[in-house]
Amino acid sequence: MSEEEHLTFEQALAELEQLVQEMESGNLELERALQLFERGMELVRYCNEQLEAAELRVRQLAPDAVSGEEPGLTPFEPPEPSEEPW
């Protein structure tokens, strides 16, 4: 079991943000920067997998929600005006 599997999505994202801040500081030796980059890529992959799984669940639970339509509803279209004056 990898280290990422013990993290929630939010924890992984927070760790990724910390790594980015540390790398942006510019005060790193090359080896440390490579370690942070490698860990960051692992976290990005994990977060992407979590997002894809969440999207799949949403699609399965509410397929109409993904398309932007209300479930079971269709847009109202008024009838064409007839030539009869009633």
C-alpha positions in Angstrom: 0.0 0.0 0.0 1.5 3.3 -1.0 1.8 6.3 1.3 -0.8 8.3 -0.8 -3.5 5.7 0.0 -3.5 6.8 3.6 -4.2 10.4 2.7 -7.5 12.1 2.0 -7.7 14.2 -1.2 -7.5 17.3 1.0 -4.4 16.1 2.8 -2.7 15.3 -0.5 -3.5 18.7 -1.9 -2.3 20.4 1.2 1.0 18.5 1.1 1.3 19.4 -2.6 0.9 23.0 -1.8 3.6 22.9 0.8 6.0 21.2 -1.7 5.3 23.9 -4.2 6.0 26.6 -1.6 9.3 25.0 -0.6 10.4 24.6 -4.2 9.5 28.2 -5.1 11.7 29.4 -2.3 14.7 28.7 -4.5 17.0 27.8 -1.6 17.2 24.1 -2.4 20.0 21.8 -3.4 19.4 19.9 -6.6 18.9 16.6 -4.9 16.3 18.0 -2.5 14.5 19.7 -5.4 14.3 16.5 -7.3 13.0 14.6 -4.3 10.2 17.3 -3.8 9.4 17.2 -7.5 9.1 13.4 -7.5 6.9 13.4 -4.4 4.8 16.2 -6.0 4.2 14.1 -9.1 3.1 11.2 -7.0 0.6 13.5 -5.2 -0.6 15.0 -8.5 -1.3 11.4 -9.9 -3.1 10.5 -6.7 -5.2 13.6 -6.7 -6.1 13.1 -10.4 -7.2 9.5 -9.7 -9.4 10.7 -6.8 -11.0 13.4 -8.9 -11.7 10.9 -11.7 -13.2 8.5 -9.3 -15.4 11.3 -7.9 -16.5 12.4 -11.3 -17.4 8.8 -12.2 -19.5 8.5 -9.0 -21.3 11.8 -9.9 -22.0 10.5 -13.5 -23.4 7.2 -12.1 -25.6 8.9 -9.5 -26.9 11.8 -11.5 -26.2 11.4 -15.2 -28.3 14.4 -16.0 -26.4 16.7 -13.6 -23.2 16.3 -15.6 -25.0 17.4 -18.8 -26.4 20.5 -17.0 -30.0 19.5 -17.3 -32.4 19.0 -14.4 -33.3 15.3 -14.0 -36.6 14.5 -15.6 -37.3 18.0 -16.7 -37.3 19.4 -20.2 -37.2 23.1 -21.2 -40.5 24.8 -21.7 -41.4 25.7 -25.3 -44.6 27.7 -25.8 -46.9 26.4 -28.4 -46.9 28.1 -31.8 -49.7 30.7 -32.1 -52.6 29.4 -34.0 -54.5 31.4 -36.6 -57.8 30.8 -34.7 -58.7 33.6 -32.3 -59.8 31.6 -29.3 
